Amino acid sequence: MELTKDDMAIIINNVGFDSFKSSLTTFSEAMALRGLAESFGSIPIEDFEKEQKAIADKRISRRKERVTKLKNSVKS
């Protein structure tokens, strides 16, 4: 049986992140998981990174909006 890209991604996520609870790339566990994922050669890591960057950019934008609103309400 050959695993699909999605199967491998789910296994890595469940085993790795569920055990280590750290997805930050500065943690050695996260770096090890990334190395494992890269070793498969078939997991679209760059696609995942693009998706996560888009999510992070939206989050940062919403945070900036909230901070601006709070600053304006304090000035009033």
Backbone hydrogen bonds, N-H to C=O, Kabsch-Sander energy under -0.5 kcal/mol:
donor,donor_aa,acceptor,acceptor_aa,energy
8,M,4,T,-2.4
9,A,5,K,-2.5
10,I,6,D,-2.5
11,I,7,D,-2.4
12,I,8,M,-2.7
13,N,9,A,-2.5
14,N,10,I,-3.1
15,V,11,I,-2.9
16,G,12,I,-2.4
17,F,12,I,-0.8
17,F,13,N,-0.8
18,D,13,N,-1.3
19,S,15,V,-0.9
20,F,16,G,-3.1
21,K,17,F,-2.2
27,F,24,L,-1.6
31,M,27,F,-2.1
32,A,28,S,-2.3
33,L,29,E,-2.3
34,R,30,A,-2.4
35,G,31,M,-2.3
36,L,32,A,-2.2
37,A,33,L,-2.8
38,E,34,R,-3.0
39,S,35,G,-1.9
40,F,36,L,-1.0
40,F,37,A,-0.7
41,G,37,A,-0.8
41,G,38,E,-0.6
43,I,37,A,-0.5
45,I,43,I,-2.4
48,F,44,P,-1.9
49,E,45,I,-2.6
50,K,46,E,-2.2
51,E,47,D,-2.2
52,Q,48,F,-2.6
53,K,49,E,-2.4
54,A,50,K,-2.2
55,I,51,E,-2.0
56,A,52,Q,-2.6
57,D,53,K,-2.9
58,K,54,A,-1.9
59,R,55,I,-2.2
60,I,56,A,-2.7
61,S,57,D,-2.3
62,R,58,K,-2.5
63,R,59,R,-2.2
64,K,60,I,-2.4
65,E,61,S,-2.1
66,R,62,R,-2.2
67,V,63,R,-2.4
68,T,64,K,-2.4
69,K,65,E,-2.4
70,L,66,R,-2.4
71,K,67,V,-2.6
72,N,68,T,-2.4
73,S,69,K,-2.2
74,V,70,L,-1.8
75,K,71,K,-1.8
76,S,72,N,-1.4
